[in-house]
Amino acid sequence: MPFTIVRQDITKMKVDAIVNAANTELLMGGGVCGAIFNAAGAKELQEACDKKSPIKTGDAVITPGFKLPAKFVIHAAGPVYICITGTVV
């Protein structure tokens, strides 16, 4: 199977689905998540997410893409890692 790397704005790609790294409450975040919400229509996408939240870490849900060229958005909640460093005295 061929493998192709595409460098593109995910909010402008005409594809079946894009994946959003979501929080478990499916709330609009910053960065890529915020860009996806803004391009899709933040109000509409948030309303769709509210109907499916909360989800557990490791779960995913799908919503329509609304104003995105992508038909669907898959919201996947991954783990949050906190790195704690200390100084040995």
C-alpha positions as CSV (number, residue, x, y, z in Angstrom):
1,M,0.0,0.0,0.0
2,P,1.5,3.4,-1.0
3,F,2.2,5.9,1.8
4,T,2.0,9.6,1.1
5,I,2.9,12.5,3.4
6,V,0.8,15.6,2.7
7,R,1.7,18.9,4.2
8,Q,-1.5,20.9,4.3
9,D,-3.9,22.8,6.5
10,I,-6.1,20.1,8.0
11,T,-9.1,22.4,8.0
12,K,-8.9,22.8,4.2
13,M,-8.6,19.2,3.1
14,K,-11.4,17.6,1.2
15,V,-11.4,14.2,2.9
16,D,-13.9,11.8,4.5
17,A,-12.7,12.6,8.0
18,I,-10.1,14.4,10.1
19,V,-9.1,13.5,13.6
20,N,-9.1,16.0,16.4
21,A,-7.0,15.5,19.6
22,A,-9.9,16.2,22.0
23,N,-10.3,16.7,25.7
24,T,-12.7,14.3,27.5
25,E,-15.3,17.1,27.8
26,L,-15.1,17.7,24.0
27,L,-14.8,21.4,24.6
28,M,-13.2,23.7,22.0
29,G,-9.5,24.1,22.8
30,G,-6.6,26.0,21.3
31,G,-4.2,25.2,18.5
32,V,-5.3,22.6,15.9
33,C,-8.5,21.9,17.9
34,G,-9.5,25.5,18.0
35,A,-8.7,25.8,14.2
36,I,-11.0,22.8,13.5
37,F,-13.8,24.3,15.6
38,N,-13.5,27.7,14.0
39,A,-13.4,26.4,10.5
40,A,-16.4,24.0,11.1
41,G,-18.5,26.6,12.8
42,A,-17.7,26.7,16.5
43,K,-21.3,26.9,17.7
44,E,-22.6,24.0,15.6
45,L,-19.6,21.8,16.3
46,Q,-19.8,22.5,20.0
47,E,-23.5,21.7,20.1
48,A,-22.8,18.3,18.4
49,C,-20.0,17.6,20.8
50,D,-22.1,18.5,23.8
51,K,-24.6,15.8,22.9
52,K,-21.8,13.2,23.0
53,S,-19.7,14.3,25.9
54,P,-18.1,13.5,28.3
55,I,-16.0,10.6,26.9
56,K,-13.3,8.6,28.5
57,T,-9.6,8.8,27.7
58,G,-9.0,6.4,24.9
59,D,-12.5,6.8,23.5
60,A,-13.5,8.6,20.3
61,V,-16.7,10.0,18.9
62,I,-17.7,11.3,15.4
63,T,-19.5,14.4,14.5
64,P,-20.4,16.0,11.1
65,G,-17.8,18.4,9.6
66,F,-20.3,21.2,9.2
67,K,-18.6,24.0,7.3
68,L,-15.3,22.0,6.8
69,P,-14.6,20.3,3.5
70,A,-14.2,17.1,5.5
71,K,-17.4,15.2,6.0
72,F,-16.7,14.2,9.5
73,V,-14.6,15.0,12.6
74,I,-13.4,12.2,14.8
75,H,-12.7,13.5,18.3
76,A,-10.2,11.2,20.1
77,A,-9.4,11.8,23.8
78,G,-5.8,10.8,24.4
79,P,-3.9,10.7,27.7
80,V,-2.3,13.8,29.2
81,Y,1.2,13.2,30.4
82,I,2.7,15.5,33.1
83,C,6.5,15.4,33.4
84,I,7.8,16.2,36.8
85,T,11.4,17.0,37.1
86,G,13.3,17.5,40.3
87,T,16.7,18.6,41.4
88,V,18.8,16.3,43.5
89,V,20.6,18.3,46.2
